[in-house]
């Protein structure tokens, strides 16, 4: 990387990798929650559950609400920020990235961060990928395997590559 701040990022990544090694070998959900709190830099609500293994590069830019469930083998690249609000369910092998690079060769090694926001009561299906700058609306469902490259309106189901609206959902 040609970024002059890359050394600081590398140091943060190394610290996080050590914590991830502990998290991914933990044997109790409370231990996982405590180590996840170390990674993100704030205590994690008791109502939130993460099943390892879990992968992230820095972790300090992840915000988790209450009653969040994150299934196993998820990967969060968080330098641009990842906000997960209350009552969100995230299926196994979900990738959320808040980081991108320009397509142009001359600037390709530049990091372009853009926050990802998963709003209240959303459900992200197994193997879905959420790309930088995307907001998944309240009560929305992202189908398994979808690649989400634009905002998902509230109360909709999206699926496909790239994801598109499949239907609107009823809310109570």
DSSP file (Angstrom, degrees, kcal/mol; ACC not computed):
  #  RESIDUE AA STRUCTURE BP1 BP2  ACC     N-H-->O    O-->H-N    N-H-->O    O-->H-N    TCO  KAPPA ALPHA  PHI   PSI    X-CA   Y-CA   Z-CA
    1    1 A X              0   0    0      0, 0.0   109,-0.1     0, 0.0     5,-0.0   0.000 360.0 360.0 360.0 145.0    0.0    0.0    0.0
    2    2 A X        +     0   0    0    107,-0.3     2,-0.3     4,-0.0   108,-0.1   0.421 360.0 118.1 -98.4  -0.7    1.2    3.5   -0.7
    3    3 A X    >   -     0   0    0    106,-0.3     3,-1.8     1,-0.1     4,-0.2  -0.519  62.2-142.8 -69.8 126.9   -0.9    5.1    2.0
    4    4 A X  T 3  S+     0   0    0     -2,-0.3     3,-0.4     1,-0.3     4,-0.2   0.727 100.8  54.2 -65.7 -20.1    1.3    6.9    4.6
    5    5 A X  T >> S+     0   0    0      1,-0.2     4,-1.5     2,-0.1     3,-0.8   0.380  76.7 101.7 -90.9   3.8   -1.1    5.8    7.4
    6    6 A X  H <> S+     0   0    0     -3,-1.8     4,-2.9     1,-0.3    -1,-0.2   0.822  71.9  63.4 -60.9 -31.4   -0.9    2.1    6.4
    7    7 A X  H 3> S+     0   0    0     -3,-0.4     4,-2.1    -4,-0.2    -1,-0.3   0.893 103.1  48.7 -59.4 -40.4    1.5    1.4    9.2
    8    8 A X  H <> S+     0   0    0     -3,-0.8     4,-2.1     2,-0.2    -1,-0.2   0.895 111.4  49.7 -66.9 -39.3   -1.1    2.3   11.8
    9    9 A X  H  X S+     0   0    0     -4,-1.5     4,-2.7     2,-0.2    -2,-0.2   0.933 109.3  52.0 -63.6 -45.2   -3.7    0.1   10.0
   10   10 A X  H  X S+     0   0    0     -4,-2.9     4,-2.4     1,-0.2    -2,-0.2   0.902 109.2  50.0 -58.1 -42.8   -1.2   -2.8   10.0
   11   11 A X  H  X S+     0   0    0     -4,-2.1     4,-2.0     2,-0.2    -1,-0.2   0.914 111.8  47.6 -63.5 -42.8   -0.6   -2.4   13.8
   12   12 A X  H  X S+     0   0    0     -4,-2.1     4,-2.3     1,-0.2    -2,-0.2   0.896 111.3  51.6 -64.7 -40.3   -4.4   -2.4   14.5
   13   13 A X  H  X S+     0   0    0     -4,-2.7     4,-2.8     2,-0.2    -2,-0.2   0.920 108.3  51.1 -62.5 -44.5   -4.9   -5.4   12.2
   14   14 A X  H  X S+     0   0    0     -4,-2.4     4,-1.6     2,-0.2    -1,-0.2   0.901 110.5  48.9 -61.2 -41.3   -2.1   -7.3   14.1
   15   15 A X  H  X S+     0   0    0     -4,-2.0     4,-1.6     1,-0.2    -1,-0.2   0.924 113.0  47.9 -62.8 -44.6   -3.7   -6.5   17.5
   16   16 A X  H  X S+     0   0    0     -4,-2.3     4,-2.9    41,-0.2    -2,-0.2   0.898 106.0  57.3 -64.8 -41.3   -7.1   -7.6   16.2
   17   17 A X  H  X S+     0   0    0     -4,-2.8     4,-1.9     1,-0.2    -1,-0.2   0.881 105.2  51.8 -59.5 -38.0   -5.8  -10.9   14.7
   18   18 A X  H  X S+     0   0    0     -4,-1.6     4,-1.3     2,-0.2    -1,-0.2   0.912 112.1  45.6 -62.9 -42.3   -4.4  -11.9   18.1
   19   19 A X  H  X S+     0   0    0     -4,-1.6     4,-2.7     1,-0.2    -2,-0.2   0.881 109.6  55.0 -68.5 -37.9   -7.9  -11.3   19.7
   20   20 A X  H  X S+     0   0    0     -4,-2.9     4,-3.1     1,-0.2    -1,-0.2   0.870 101.6  58.3 -63.3 -35.8   -9.6  -13.1   16.8
   21   21 A X  H  < S+     0   0    0     -4,-1.9     4,-0.3    -5,-0.2    -1,-0.2   0.909 111.0  42.5 -59.9 -41.0   -7.4  -16.2   17.5
   22   22 A X  H >< S+     0   0    0     -4,-1.3     3,-1.1     2,-0.2     4,-0.4   0.926 114.9  49.9 -69.2 -45.3   -8.8  -16.2   21.1
   23   23 A X  H >< S+     0   0    0     -4,-2.7     3,-1.3     1,-0.3    -2,-0.2   0.919 108.1  52.8 -59.5 -44.8  -12.3  -15.5   20.0
   24   24 A X  T 3< S+     0   0    0     -4,-3.1    -1,-0.3     1,-0.3    -2,-0.2   0.523 113.8  42.7 -76.4  -4.3  -12.3  -18.3   17.4
   25   25 A X  T <  S+     0   0    0     -3,-1.1    -1,-0.3    -4,-0.3    -2,-0.2   0.280  85.4 124.9-117.0   7.1  -11.1  -20.9   19.9
   26   26 A X    <   -     0   0    0     -3,-1.3    26,-0.1    -4,-0.4     3,-0.1  -0.303  48.5-155.4 -65.2 152.3  -13.5  -19.8   22.7
   27   27 A X        +     0   0    0      1,-0.1     2,-0.3     0, 0.0    -1,-0.1   0.282  69.9  51.9-115.5   9.0  -15.7  -22.5   24.1
   28   28 A X  S  > S-     0   0    0      1,-0.1     4,-2.2     0, 0.0     3,-0.4  -0.997  74.1-129.1-147.7 141.2  -18.6  -20.4   25.6
   29   29 A X  H  > S+     0   0    0     -2,-0.3     4,-2.4     1,-0.2    21,-0.2   0.824 110.6  55.7 -61.0 -31.6  -20.8  -17.7   24.1
   30   30 A X  H  > S+     0   0    0      2,-0.2     4,-2.1     1,-0.2    -1,-0.2   0.893 107.6  48.6 -67.8 -37.8  -20.1  -15.4   27.0
   31   31 A X  H  > S+     0   0    0     -3,-0.4     4,-2.4     2,-0.2     5,-0.2   0.913 111.2  50.5 -65.3 -43.0  -16.4  -15.7   26.3
   32   32 A X  H  X S+     0   0    0     -4,-2.2     4,-2.8     1,-0.2    -2,-0.2   0.934 110.4  50.0 -58.7 -46.8  -17.0  -14.9   22.6
   33   33 A X  H  X S+     0   0    0     -4,-2.4     4,-2.0     1,-0.2    11,-0.3   0.899 110.4  49.9 -60.9 -42.2  -19.1  -11.9   23.5
   34   34 A X  H  X S+     0   0    0     -4,-2.1     4,-1.5     2,-0.2    -1,-0.2   0.922 113.2  44.9 -64.3 -44.6  -16.4  -10.6   25.9
   35   35 A X  H  X S+     0   0    0     -4,-2.4     4,-2.2     1,-0.2    -2,-0.2   0.894 109.9  55.4 -68.3 -38.8  -13.6  -10.9   23.3
   36   36 A X  H  X S+     0   0    0     -4,-2.8     4,-2.6    -5,-0.2     5,-0.3   0.896 104.7  54.7 -58.9 -38.7  -15.8   -9.4   20.6
   37   37 A X  H  X>S+     0   0    0     -4,-2.0     4,-1.5     1,-0.2     5,-1.1   0.881 106.6  50.7 -60.6 -38.6  -16.2   -6.4   23.0
   38   38 A X  H  <5S+     0   0    0     -4,-1.5    -2,-0.2     2,-0.2    -1,-0.2   0.909 111.3  49.3 -62.7 -41.5  -12.4   -6.1   23.1
   39   39 A X  H  <5S+     0   0    0     -4,-2.2    -2,-0.2     1,-0.2    -1,-0.2   0.925 117.9  37.0 -66.3 -45.5  -12.2   -6.2   19.3
   40   40 A X  H  <5S-     0   0    0     -4,-2.6    -1,-0.2     2,-0.2    -2,-0.2   0.614 108.6-121.8 -86.9 -10.8  -14.9   -3.5   18.7
   41   41 A X  T  <5S+     0   0    0     -4,-1.5     2,-0.3    -5,-0.3    -3,-0.2   0.658  82.1  74.2  84.9  15.8  -13.8   -1.4   21.7
   42   42 A X  S   <S-     0   0    0     -5,-1.1    -2,-0.2    -6,-0.2    -1,-0.2  -0.980  90.3 -89.0-155.2 147.2  -17.1   -1.5   23.6
   43   43 A X        -     0   0    0     -2,-0.3     2,-0.4     1,-0.1    -9,-0.1  -0.264  40.7-129.6 -58.7 144.5  -19.0   -4.0   25.6
   44   44 A X        -     0   0    0    -11,-0.3    -7,-0.1     1,-0.1    -1,-0.1  -0.826  28.7-104.2 -98.0 132.6  -21.4   -6.2   23.6
   45   45 A X    >   -     0   0    0     -2,-0.4     3,-1.9    20,-0.3    23,-0.1  -0.200  23.0-124.6 -53.8 142.0  -25.0   -6.5   24.8
   46   46 A X  T 3  S+     0   0    0      1,-0.3    -1,-0.1    21,-0.0   -13,-0.1   0.769 110.6  62.0 -60.0 -26.6  -25.8   -9.8   26.6
   47   47 A X  T 3  S+     0   0    0      2,-0.0     2,-0.4    22,-0.0    -1,-0.3   0.529  87.9  90.0 -78.2  -5.6  -28.7  -10.3   24.1
   48   48 A X    <   -     0   0    0     -3,-1.9     2,-0.4    19,-0.2    21,-0.2  -0.771  59.4-167.9 -96.8 136.9  -26.2  -10.3   21.2
   49   49 A X  E     -a   69   0A   0     19,-2.8    21,-2.5    -2,-0.4     2,-0.4  -0.978   9.7-173.5-129.0 136.2  -24.7  -13.6   20.0
   50   50 A X  E     -a   70   0A   0     -2,-0.4     2,-0.6    19,-0.2    21,-0.2  -0.998  11.9-153.3-126.0 128.7  -21.8  -14.4   17.7
   51   51 A X        -     0   0    0     19,-2.6    23,-0.3    -2,-0.4    22,-0.3  -0.911  37.8 -98.6-100.1 120.4  -21.0  -17.9   16.5
   52   52 A X  S    S+     0   0    0     -2,-0.6    20,-0.2    20,-0.2     2,-0.1  -0.293  90.5  72.9 -70.7 164.4  -17.3  -18.3   15.6
   53   53 A X        +     0   0    0     19,-0.2    20,-2.3    21,-0.1    21,-0.8   0.521  66.0 165.7 -76.0 156.8  -15.3  -18.4   13.5
   54   54 A X  E     -g   74   0B   0     19,-0.2     2,-0.4   -34,-0.2    21,-0.2  -0.980  17.3-160.4-136.5 145.4  -15.5  -14.7   12.8
   55   55 A X  E     +g   75   0B   0     19,-2.1    21,-2.7    -2,-0.3     2,-0.3  -0.992  18.9 152.5-133.0 137.1  -13.1  -12.6   10.8
   56   56 A X  E     -g   76   0B   0     -2,-0.4    21,-0.2    19,-0.2   -36,-0.1  -0.967  35.5-139.9-151.3 160.6  -12.5   -8.9   10.7
   57   57 A X  S    S-     0   0    0     19,-0.9   -41,-0.2    -2,-0.3   -40,-0.2   0.874  93.7  -8.4 -92.7 -40.5   -9.5   -6.7    9.8
   58   58 A X        -     0   0    0     18,-0.3    19,-0.1   -42,-0.1    -2,-0.1   0.690  68.5-164.5-121.8 -53.5   -9.7   -4.0   12.5
   59   59 A X    >   +     0   0    0     17,-0.2     3,-1.6     1,-0.1   -20,-0.0   0.011  63.6  99.3  90.8 -29.1  -13.0   -4.3   14.4
   60   60 A X  T 3  S+     0   0    0      1,-0.3   -20,-0.1   -19,-0.1    -1,-0.1   0.614  79.2  57.7 -68.2 -11.2  -13.0   -0.9   16.0
   61   61 A X  T 3  S+     0   0    0     20,-0.0    21,-2.9     2,-0.0     2,-0.5   0.100  84.0 102.5-108.0  21.4  -15.3    0.4   13.3
   62   62 A X  E <   -l   82   0C   0     -3,-1.6     2,-0.4    19,-0.2    21,-0.2  -0.904  49.9-169.0-105.3 132.1  -18.1   -2.1   14.1
   63   63 A X  E     -l   83   0C   0     19,-2.7    21,-3.0    -2,-0.5     2,-0.4  -0.989   5.4-165.7-121.5 126.3  -21.1   -1.0   16.1
   64   64 A X  E     -l   84   0C   0     -2,-0.4   -19,-0.2    19,-0.2    21,-0.2  -0.933   3.1-155.0-117.6 133.4  -23.6   -3.7   17.3
   65   65 A X        -     0   0    0     19,-1.9     3,-0.5    -2,-0.4   -20,-0.3   0.017  38.2 -66.4 -83.9-163.3  -27.1   -3.2   18.6
   66   66 A X  S    S+     0   0    0      1,-0.2    21,-2.7   -22,-0.1    22,-0.3  -0.576 110.7  15.2 -87.9 151.3  -29.1   -5.3   21.0
   67   67 A X  S    S+     0   0    0     -2,-0.2     2,-0.4    19,-0.2    -1,-0.2   0.857  83.1 157.8  56.6  41.2  -30.4   -8.8   20.2
   68   68 A X        -     0   0    0     -3,-0.5   -19,-2.8    19,-0.2     2,-0.5  -0.779  25.9-160.4 -94.5 139.5  -28.1   -9.2   17.2
   69   69 A X  E     -ab  49  89A   0     19,-2.5    21,-2.7    -2,-0.4     2,-0.5  -0.989   8.2-176.6-122.7 124.8  -27.4  -12.7   16.0
   70   70 A X  E     -ab  50  90A   0    -21,-2.5   -19,-2.6    -2,-0.5    21,-0.2  -0.974  16.6-148.3-121.4 114.8  -24.3  -13.4   13.8
   71   71 A X    >   -     0   0    0     19,-2.7     3,-0.5    -2,-0.5    23,-0.1  -0.107  36.0 -64.9 -77.0 178.6  -23.9  -16.9   12.6
   72   72 A X  T 3  S+     0   0    0      1,-0.2    21,-2.2   -20,-0.2    22,-0.2  -0.150 106.5  23.1 -71.4 156.9  -20.6  -18.7   11.9
   73   73 A X  T 3  S+     0   0    0    -20,-2.3     2,-0.2   -22,-0.3   -19,-0.2   0.757  77.5 153.3  65.9  31.9  -17.9  -17.9    9.3
   74   74 A X  E <   -g   54   0B   0    -21,-0.8   -19,-2.1    -3,-0.5     2,-0.4  -0.608  29.8-154.2 -88.4 153.5  -18.8  -14.2    8.7
   75   75 A X  E     -gh  55  95B   0     19,-2.3    21,-2.7    -2,-0.2     2,-0.5  -0.990   9.2-173.9-131.8 122.8  -16.2  -11.7    7.5
   76   76 A X  E     -gh  56  96B   0    -21,-2.7   -19,-0.9    -2,-0.4     2,-0.7  -0.962   9.5-166.4-119.8 113.6  -16.5   -7.9    8.2
   77   77 A X  E     + h   0  97B   0     19,-2.5    21,-2.6    -2,-0.5     3,-0.3  -0.900  20.5 174.5 -95.7 112.5  -14.0   -5.5    6.7
   78   78 A X    >   +     0   0    0     -2,-0.7     3,-1.6    19,-0.2     4,-0.2   0.240  37.5 112.4-115.6  11.5  -14.8   -2.4    8.8
   79   79 A X  T 3  S+     0   0    0      1,-0.3    -1,-0.2     2,-0.1    34,-0.1   0.817  89.6  45.9 -59.9 -28.3  -12.4    0.5    8.0
   80   80 A X  T 3  S-     0   0    0     -3,-0.3    -1,-0.3    34,-0.2    35,-0.2   0.565 126.6 -95.3 -87.0  -9.1  -15.3    2.5    6.5
   81   81 A X    <   -     0   0    0     -3,-1.6    35,-2.4    34,-0.2     2,-0.4   0.272  30.2-145.8 102.8 133.2  -17.6    1.6    9.4
   82   82 A X  E     -lm  62 116C   0    -21,-2.9   -19,-2.7    33,-0.2     2,-0.5  -0.982  13.3-170.9-131.3 120.0  -20.3   -1.1    9.9
   83   83 A X  E     -lm  63 117C   0     33,-2.7    35,-3.2    -2,-0.4     2,-0.6  -0.956   2.8-175.5-113.6 122.2  -23.4   -0.3   11.9
   84   84 A X  E     -lm  64 118C   0    -21,-3.0   -19,-1.9    -2,-0.5    35,-0.2  -0.962  15.5-155.0-119.1 112.4  -25.7   -3.2   12.8
   85   85 A X    >   -     0   0    0     33,-2.8     3,-0.7    -2,-0.6   -20,-0.4  -0.055  35.4 -55.8 -79.8-176.7  -28.8   -2.0   14.6
   86   86 A X  T 3  S+     0   0    0      1,-0.2    35,-2.1   -22,-0.1    36,-0.3  -0.163 113.4  14.7 -62.3 149.8  -31.1   -3.9   17.0
   87   87 A X  T 3  S+     0   0    0    -21,-2.7     2,-0.3     1,-0.2    -1,-0.2   0.733  83.2 152.5  63.4  29.1  -32.8   -7.2   16.2
   88   88 A X    <   -     0   0    0     -3,-0.7   -19,-2.5   -22,-0.3     2,-0.5  -0.722  30.9-155.7 -91.7 139.5  -30.7   -8.0   13.1
   89   89 A X  E     -bc  69 123A   0     33,-2.2    35,-3.0    -2,-0.3     2,-0.5  -0.965   7.4-170.2-113.8 130.8  -30.0  -11.6   12.1
   90   90 A X  E     -bc  70 124A   0    -21,-2.7   -19,-2.7    -2,-0.5    35,-0.2  -0.981  14.8-141.9-123.9 121.2  -27.0  -12.4   10.0
   91   91 A X    >   -     0   0    0     33,-3.2     3,-0.9    -2,-0.5   -20,-0.1  -0.064  36.9 -68.4 -74.2 176.7  -26.7  -15.9    8.4
   92   92 A X  T 3  S+     0   0    0      1,-0.2    35,-2.5   -22,-0.1    36,-0.2  -0.300 112.6  14.8 -68.0 150.9  -23.5  -18.0    8.0
   93   93 A X  T 3  S+     0   0    0    -21,-2.2     2,-0.3     1,-0.2    -1,-0.2   0.718  82.4 159.5  60.9  27.2  -20.7  -17.0    5.7
   94   94 A X    <   -     0   0    0     -3,-0.9   -19,-2.3   -22,-0.2     2,-0.5  -0.620  27.0-153.3 -79.5 138.0  -22.0  -13.4    5.2
   95   95 A X  E     -hi  75 129B   0     33,-2.5    35,-2.9    -2,-0.3     2,-0.5  -0.959  13.4-179.1-112.5 126.1  -19.4  -10.9    4.0
   96   96 A X  E     -hi  76 130B   0    -21,-2.7   -19,-2.5    -2,-0.5     2,-0.5  -0.987   6.6-178.7-122.9 120.8  -19.8   -7.2    4.8
   97   97 A X  E     +h   77   0B   0     33,-2.5   -19,-0.2    -2,-0.5   -21,-0.1  -0.977  21.7 178.9-124.9 130.5  -17.2   -4.9    3.4
   98   98 A X        +     0   0    0    -21,-2.6    16,-2.4    -2,-0.5     2,-0.4   0.041  65.8  82.4-109.0  22.3  -17.0   -1.1    4.0
   99   99 A X  E     +P  113   0D   0     14,-0.2    33,-0.3   -22,-0.1     2,-0.3  -0.969  49.5 165.3-131.9 143.4  -13.8   -0.8    2.0
  100  100 A X  E     -P  112   0D   0     12,-1.3    12,-3.1    -2,-0.4     2,-0.3  -0.878  22.3-138.4-144.2 175.2  -13.2   -0.5   -1.7
  101  101 A X  E     -P  111   0D   0     -2,-0.3     7,-0.2    10,-0.2    10,-0.1  -0.981  31.6-101.0-136.4 147.9  -10.4    0.4   -4.2
  102  102 A X        -     0   0    0      5,-0.6     8,-0.1     8,-0.5    10,-0.0  -0.296  23.2-132.4 -63.4 155.0  -10.6    2.5   -7.4
  103  103 A X  S    S+     0   0    0      4,-0.0     5,-0.1     3,-0.0    -1,-0.1   0.823  78.8  99.4 -76.6 -33.1  -10.6    0.5  -10.7
  104  104 A X  S >> S-     0   0    0      1,-0.1     3,-0.9     3,-0.1     4,-0.8  -0.318  74.6-136.0 -61.5 133.2   -7.9    2.7  -12.2
  105  105 A X  G >4 S+     0   0    0      1,-0.2     3,-0.8     2,-0.2     4,-0.3   0.886 100.3  58.5 -58.2 -43.0   -4.5    1.1  -12.1
  106  106 A X  G 34 S+     0   0    0      1,-0.2    -1,-0.2     2,-0.1     3,-0.1   0.779 121.3  25.5 -62.2 -27.7   -2.7    4.3  -11.0
  107  107 A X  G X4 S+     0   0    0     -3,-0.9     3,-2.3     1,-0.1    -5,-0.6   0.279  86.7 112.3-118.1   8.9   -4.9    4.6   -7.8
  108  108 A X  T << S+     0   0    0     -3,-0.8    -2,-0.1    -4,-0.8    -3,-0.1   0.765  73.1  58.7 -59.2 -28.7   -5.9    1.0   -7.2
  109  109 A X  T 3  S+     0   0    0     -4,-0.3  -107,-0.3    -3,-0.1     2,-0.3   0.403  83.5 105.4 -84.7   5.5   -4.0    0.7   -4.0
  110  110 A X  S <  S-     0   0    0     -3,-2.3    -8,-0.5  -109,-0.1     2,-0.5  -0.675  71.6-129.9 -82.2 137.5   -5.9    3.6   -2.5
  111  111 A X  E     -P  101   0D   0     -2,-0.3     2,-0.6   -10,-0.1   -10,-0.2  -0.768  18.3-166.4 -90.9 131.4   -8.4    2.6    0.1
  112  112 A X  E     -P  100   0D   0    -12,-3.1   -12,-1.3    -2,-0.5     2,-0.2  -0.906  10.8-160.9-118.6 100.5  -11.9    4.1   -0.4
  113  113 A X  E     +P   99   0D   0     -2,-0.6     2,-0.3   -14,-0.2   -14,-0.2  -0.549  15.4 170.6 -83.1 147.1  -14.0    3.6    2.8
  114  114 A X        -     0   0    0    -16,-2.4    19,-1.3    -2,-0.2    20,-0.2  -0.878  33.3-114.8-155.3 122.3  -17.8    3.8    2.8
  115  115 A X        -     0   0    0     -2,-0.3     2,-0.4   -35,-0.2   -33,-0.2  -0.153  18.2-149.1 -62.2 146.8  -20.0    2.9    5.7
  116  116 A X  E     -m   82   0C   0    -35,-2.4   -33,-2.7    17,-0.2     2,-0.5  -0.967  12.8-167.1-112.7 133.4  -22.5    0.0    5.7
  117  117 A X  E     -mn  83 135C   0     17,-2.1    19,-3.0    -2,-0.4     2,-0.6  -0.987  10.0-166.6-125.7 125.4  -25.6    0.3    7.8
  118  118 A X  E     -mn  84 136C   0    -35,-3.2   -33,-2.8    -2,-0.5    19,-0.2  -0.945  25.2-143.8-109.5 110.9  -27.9   -2.7    8.6
  119  119 A X    >   -     0   0    0     17,-2.9     3,-1.4    -2,-0.6    20,-0.2  -0.172  34.9 -59.2 -77.7 167.8  -31.1   -1.2   10.0
  120  120 A X  T 3  S+     0   0    0      1,-0.2    19,-2.2    18,-0.1    20,-0.2  -0.064 116.1   4.4 -49.4 134.8  -33.3   -2.6   12.8
  121  121 A X  T 3  S+     0   0    0    -35,-2.1    -1,-0.2     1,-0.2   -33,-0.2   0.640  88.2 148.5  67.4  19.2  -34.9   -6.1   12.3
  122  122 A X    <   -     0   0    0     -3,-1.4   -33,-2.2   -36,-0.3     2,-0.4  -0.464  35.7-148.4 -79.2 157.9  -33.1   -6.8    9.0
  123  123 A X  E     -cd  89 141A   0     17,-2.2    19,-2.9   -35,-0.2     2,-0.6  -0.989   5.3-162.4-130.8 121.6  -32.2  -10.4    8.0
  124  124 A X  E     -cd  90 142A   0    -35,-3.0   -33,-3.2    -2,-0.4    19,-0.2  -0.923  22.0-136.1-106.5 116.1  -29.1  -11.1    5.9
  125  125 A X    >   -     0   0    0     17,-3.0     3,-1.7    -2,-0.6    20,-0.3  -0.178  35.7 -68.4 -74.1 163.7  -29.3  -14.6    4.4
  126  126 A X  T 3  S+     0   0    0      1,-0.3    19,-1.8    18,-0.2   -33,-0.2  -0.148 115.4   6.2 -52.3 134.5  -26.5  -17.2    4.2
  127  127 A X  T 3  S+     0   0    0    -35,-2.5    -1,-0.3    17,-0.2   -33,-0.1   0.562  89.1 148.6  71.6   9.4  -23.6  -16.3    1.9
  128  128 A X    <   -     0   0    0     -3,-1.7   -33,-2.5   -36,-0.2     2,-0.4  -0.398  36.5-146.1 -73.3 154.8  -24.8  -12.8    1.1
  129  129 A X  E     -ij  95 147B   0     17,-2.8    19,-3.3   -35,-0.2     2,-0.5  -0.992   7.1-163.3-124.0 126.3  -22.3  -10.0    0.4
  130  130 A X  E     -ij  96 148B   0    -35,-2.9   -33,-2.5    -2,-0.4    19,-0.1  -0.951  16.8-149.9-110.0 122.6  -23.0   -6.4    1.3
  131  131 A X    >   -     0   0    0     17,-2.5     3,-1.3    -2,-0.5   -33,-0.1  -0.416  32.2 -67.8 -93.7 166.8  -20.7   -3.9   -0.5
  132  132 A X  T 3  S+     0   0    0    -33,-0.3   -17,-0.2     1,-0.2    -1,-0.2  -0.118 114.1  18.6 -56.3 143.3  -19.4   -0.5    0.7
  133  133 A X  T 3  S+     0   0    0    -19,-1.3     2,-0.3     1,-0.3    -1,-0.2   0.463  89.7 136.9  82.2   2.4  -21.8    2.4    1.1
  134  134 A X    <   -     0   0    0     -3,-1.3   -17,-2.1   -20,-0.2     2,-0.5  -0.614  37.8-161.5 -88.2 140.2  -25.0    0.2    1.3
  135  135 A X  E     -n  117   0C   0     -2,-0.3    17,-2.7   -19,-0.2     2,-0.6  -0.991   8.0-153.0-114.8 126.5  -27.8    0.7    3.8
  136  136 A X  E     -no 118 152C   0    -19,-3.0   -17,-2.9    -2,-0.5    17,-0.1  -0.897  28.2-126.4 -97.8 118.3  -30.1   -2.3    4.3
  137  137 A X    >   -     0   0    0     15,-2.3     3,-1.8    -2,-0.6    19,-0.1  -0.052  32.8 -73.6 -68.2 164.1  -33.5   -0.8    5.4
  138  138 A X  T 3  S+     0   0    0      1,-0.3    17,-2.3    16,-0.1   -17,-0.2  -0.268 116.4   4.6 -56.6 136.2  -35.5   -1.7    8.4
  139  139 A X  T 3  S+     0   0    0    -19,-2.2    -1,-0.3    15,-0.2   -17,-0.1   0.516  96.4 144.9  66.2   7.9  -37.3   -5.1    8.3
  140  140 A X    <   -     0   0    0     -3,-1.8   -17,-2.2   -20,-0.2     2,-0.4  -0.374  39.5-146.4 -76.4 156.0  -35.6   -5.9    4.9
  141  141 A X  E     -de 123 157A   0     15,-2.7    17,-2.7   -19,-0.2     2,-0.6  -0.992   3.2-158.6-123.4 129.1  -34.5   -9.4    4.0
  142  142 A X  E     -de 124 158A   0    -19,-2.9   -17,-3.0    -2,-0.4    17,-0.2  -0.946  27.3-127.8-105.2 117.2  -31.4  -10.1    1.8
  143  143 A X    >   -     0   0    0     15,-3.4     3,-1.8    -2,-0.6    17,-0.1  -0.181  35.6 -80.7 -65.0 155.8  -31.7  -13.5    0.2
  144  144 A X  T 3  S+     0   0    0      1,-0.3    16,-0.3   -16,-0.1   -17,-0.2  -0.278 115.0  13.0 -55.1 136.1  -29.0  -16.1    0.6
  145  145 A X  T 3  S+     0   0    0    -19,-1.8    -1,-0.3   -20,-0.3   -18,-0.1   0.414  90.4 146.0  78.7  -1.2  -26.2  -15.6   -1.9
  146  146 A X    <   -     0   0    0     -3,-1.8   -17,-2.8   -20,-0.2     2,-0.6  -0.315  42.8-144.7 -68.2 151.0  -27.2  -12.1   -2.9
  147  147 A X  E     -jk 129 161B   0     13,-2.2    16,-3.1   -19,-0.2     2,-0.7  -0.967  16.1-158.4-116.0 112.0  -24.6   -9.4   -3.8
  148  148 A X  E     +j  130   0B   0    -19,-3.3   -17,-2.5    -2,-0.6   -14,-0.1  -0.813  27.3 157.8-100.4 111.5  -25.9   -6.1   -2.5
  149  149 A X        +     0   0    0     -2,-0.7     2,-0.3    14,-0.2    -1,-0.1   0.321  64.5  38.4-115.1   4.9  -24.3   -3.1   -4.3
  150  150 A X  S    S-     0   0    0     13,-0.0   -16,-0.1   -16,-0.0   -19,-0.1  -0.962 100.0 -67.9-147.9 165.3  -27.0   -0.5   -3.6
  151  151 A X        -     0   0    0     -2,-0.3     2,-0.6   -18,-0.1   -15,-0.2  -0.162  41.1-138.3 -57.0 144.6  -29.4    0.5   -0.8
  152  152 A X  B     -o  136   0C   0    -17,-2.7   -15,-2.3    -4,-0.1   -12,-0.1  -0.928  21.4-127.4-104.9 120.5  -32.1   -1.9    0.1
  153  153 A X    >   -     0   0    0     -2,-0.6     3,-0.7   -17,-0.1   -16,-0.1  -0.268  34.7 -91.5 -64.0 153.6  -35.5   -0.2    0.9
  154  154 A X  T 3  S+     0   0    0      1,-0.2   -15,-0.2   -14,-0.1    -1,-0.1  -0.256 106.7  19.8 -58.7 152.3  -37.2   -1.0    4.2
  155  155 A X  T 3  S+     0   0    0    -17,-2.3    14,-3.0     1,-0.2     2,-0.3   0.817  99.8 116.0  59.0  37.2  -39.8   -3.8    4.2
  156  156 A X  E <   - F   0 168A   0     -3,-0.7   -15,-2.7    12,-0.3     2,-0.5  -0.890  59.2-135.2-129.2 162.6  -38.5   -5.5    1.0
  157  157 A X  E     -eF 141 167A   0     10,-2.9     9,-3.6    -2,-0.3    10,-1.4  -0.986  26.5-173.4-114.0 127.6  -36.9   -8.8    0.0
  158  158 A X  E     +eF 142 165A   0    -17,-2.7   -15,-3.4    -2,-0.5     2,-0.3  -0.907  10.3 157.9-120.2 151.6  -33.9   -8.6   -2.3
  159  159 A X  E   > + F   0 164A   0      5,-2.0     5,-2.0    -2,-0.3     2,-0.1  -0.983  25.3  54.5-161.3 165.8  -31.9  -11.3   -4.0
  160  160 A X  T   5S-     0   0    0     -2,-0.3   -13,-2.2   -16,-0.3     2,-0.4  -0.373  83.8 -43.4 102.0-179.3  -29.7  -12.1   -6.9
  161  161 A X  B   5S+k  147   0B   0      1,-0.5     2,-0.1   -15,-0.2   -13,-0.1  -0.938 139.7  17.5-132.4 107.3  -26.4  -10.8   -8.3
  162  162 A X  T   5S-     0   0    0    -15,-0.6    -1,-0.5    -2,-0.4   -14,-0.2   0.677 115.3-114.7 -71.3 159.6  -26.6   -7.9   -8.2
  163  163 A X  T   5 +     0   0    0    -16,-3.1     2,-0.3    -3,-0.2    -3,-0.2  -0.294  38.9 177.6 -63.9 141.7  -29.5   -7.9   -5.7
  164  164 A X  E   < -F  159   0A   0     -5,-2.0    -5,-2.0   -16,-0.1     2,-0.3  -0.939  41.0 -81.6-138.3 161.3  -32.8   -6.5   -6.9
  165  165 A X  E     +F  158   0A   0     -2,-0.3    -7,-0.3    -7,-0.2     3,-0.1  -0.476  40.3 175.8 -67.7 127.0  -36.2   -6.2   -5.2
  166  166 A X  E     -     0   0A   0     -9,-3.6     2,-0.3     1,-0.4    -8,-0.2   0.757  63.6 -28.0 -98.7 -36.1  -38.1   -9.5   -5.3
  167  167 A X  E     -F  157   0A   0    -10,-1.4   -10,-2.9     2,-0.0    -1,-0.4  -0.979  58.6-104.1-168.9 165.7  -41.1   -8.4   -3.2
  168  168 A X  E     -F  156   0A   0     -2,-0.3   -12,-0.3   -12,-0.2     2,-0.3  -0.767  36.6-136.5 -96.6 149.2  -42.3   -6.1   -0.5
  169  169 A X        -     0   0    0    -14,-3.0     2,-0.4    -2,-0.3   -29,-0.0  -0.693  11.5-119.5-104.9 157.7  -42.9   -7.6    3.0
  170  170 A X        -     0   0    0     -2,-0.3     2,-0.3     2,-0.0   -15,-0.0  -0.770  29.3-159.2 -91.5 140.4  -45.8   -7.1    5.3
  171  171 A X              0   0    0     -2,-0.4   -32,-0.0     1,-0.1     0, 0.0  -0.871 360.0 360.0-119.3 154.6  -44.9   -5.6    8.7
  172  172 A X              0   0    0     -2,-0.3    -1,-0.1     0, 0.0    -2,-0.0   0.346 360.0 360.0-119.0 360.0  -46.8   -5.6   12.0
